[in-house]
Amino acid sequence: MNNKIIISILLIGVLVIGSNCVIIGSAANQELAEQYAPILYFVEGEKCYPVNVSYAFENSYLYENGNPSPLSTAPNAAILSTYTSDNYFLDNQRGTVAVGDNGIENDYQSKMATLGFTVYANVDTVNNIIQYWFFYAFNGGDLNRHEGDWEMIQVVLSGGQPSEVMFSQHYAGQKAQWKQVEKEGDHVKVYVARGSHANYIKPYSGKVGLASDTVADNGRILRPAEYTIDVLSTQPWLSFGGRWGWTGVDQSATAEAAIMGEAGPNGPKFREGGTMWQPLSWASGLQPANDILFLLEWLVYNFVLLFILITIVSLLVLIFFVYRRKKKHGLGPRVFALFYIDGSNQKSIGNILCIVVIIMAVVALFLPWYLVTANVSIPGSEQTGTFNA
């Protein structure tokens, strides 16, 4: 009897110690996540901010691909946790992905004050990496519009100190040394693109590349004290393998939505085939930031301003020489040599070409820099043809 009592006491002790370790570990992860939580800079005019996923539950139906009837009209975390394959999706009932339909964004904004802001953390204690995941109600824009949006940054620790930061940008991303990023203490500054919510290192990034994101620091700023941090390991919905937004009602529509960027994304554990949930594997495929790229991005971002400044300086120099000529010889027909055209001689033709180039440069400032054209043809789909972006 005494042996049984002793064994029972030992088992109870082990259970108590184990549960305490879980609590302590969870508390330590929370503390670590809060210590390095990012500061998020948004662009003026942004409509969606990081929100608790409960917004998606409360406003969506759960569907299976190819089945027009919903599996659930009131999904919750417990229900979603049982659907672990990619064959399911949530469809927000407040709007669609159609251009001009701002239903989801408008609904979110009407509830934003009560919803607050939430950031999810995944703490990898083995590799000393902290991931910060952001869920947005909608990914806006003229192209790549989709319900739900998951983006992420991760902070790498080395010797107990931050050494690198990785930023998700659409289907890829960028990595930088800790010394290359802007920060306040242990909190890295993240510049979030308007609509797409891609994360950038500098407020003037985003214009170099096909995405042509709009990034700045002239909008809302979310500091760690202004949002809640929830540790992902405690979230039952984490095992949901489906998509967090509409993907289409049949196979052809699903394929087409994916090509057009209209399909909702997978959750943190399944994004990019699960690669983003493996911090080291995902980081190995990212392009490193460098000072030359930063300079190029700065020049592109400030191109219009630089063009105007150079034009003003050039005009001032021209006026100065005109003034000198006037004082010396008086005004004459050739006071502005550039605009002097007399017949079809070489100088006149050169002046004409120069004027045309100046006009083209000014007009180009207000036109798109490039046009991406895709020829899409999907078997079984009614919508085929050429799409421009």
Secondary structure, DSSP 8 states (H G I E B T S, - for coil): -HHHHHHHHHHHHHHHHHHHHHHHHHHHHHHHHHHT--EEE--TT-------THHHHHHEEEEETT--S-SBSS--HHHHTT--STTEEEEETT--SSTT--HHHHHHHHHHHHH--EEEEEEETTTTEEEEEEEEEEE-SSSS-EEEEEEEEEEEEETTEEEEEEEEETTEEEEEEGGGS-EETTEEEEEE-TTT--EESSTT-S-SSSS-----SSS-EE-GGGSEEEEGGG-GGGG--SBSS---SSHHHHHHHHHTT-S--B-TTTGGGGGGGSHHHHHHTSEE--HHHHHHHHHHHTHHHHHHHHHHHHHHHHHHHHHHHHHHH---TTSSGGG---TT-HHHHHHHHHHHHHHHHHHHTTS-S---EEEE--TT-S--EEEE-
